[in-house]
């Protein structure tokens, strides 16, 4: 069965860099790996120096690694195109346009994005699927959807028979997929959530709140990475020394406060982009959290 690795955390803490490094590391170890970003503001294409789209694309120079972007607007358009295709052959254009307008609300966009997420989880062609997620709040909403949509479908079937996506009969197959997705997310043998945080109060406070929210969803297999820690050999410089003094209390306290394991990643002098740098970071990450 496919293994899942989720990188989550506050915006700007280094999720894209570390998830990309993890994906390269796994692929170099021989695992067929898909790296998916659900962050609309992701710079995944810049990290790898190539285009990223709604469909998986192979990464140049790394055999067995593929990258993909779940973009809400593109996912919505793709969803509408599929749903409306049969209507175009049967009904006048004005009826098709009216149906398209009804599918332009936030409910449809949310479900279209979520369907792409589910599709990535159900890809049988990969040993690992690594998710570079959007900032914490967006990610929590995404992870809540399997359970909430399954309940919504069940309640609609017992009531009006209608959902915001149409008749409940058309979604019963999806309910099975949503239930399977939730089961996979809750499985400690198949899914790991890596919280990327910096050694600072705001970043750690948000991470701790998110950790508790995941536990409420039945998701307990969590680990944390303190990213951007001043390397020991650099702490002799006055500026770095001051930064380290501010980081040190969080480096010391987080392992006692967080229920999962805690790894540390150094602050790198060079920008994390390109395969060579990602391989270096991937080795350090493997030492930190044992991929």
ABEGO torsion letter per residue (X at the ends): XBBBBBBBEBBGAGAAAAAAAAAAAAAAAGBBBBBBBABAABAAAAAAGBBBBABBBBBBGBBGBBBBBBBAAAAAAAAAAAAAAAAAAABBAAAAAAAAAAAABAAAAAAAAAAAAAAAAABAABABBBBBBBBAAAAAAAAAAAAAAAAAAAAAAABAGBBAAEBAAAAAAAAAAAAAAAAAAABAAABBBBBBBBBBAAAAAAAAAAAAAAAAAGBABBBBBBBGBBBAAAAABAAAAAAAAAAAAAAAAAAAABABBBBBBBBBABBBBEAAAAAAAAAAAAAAAGX
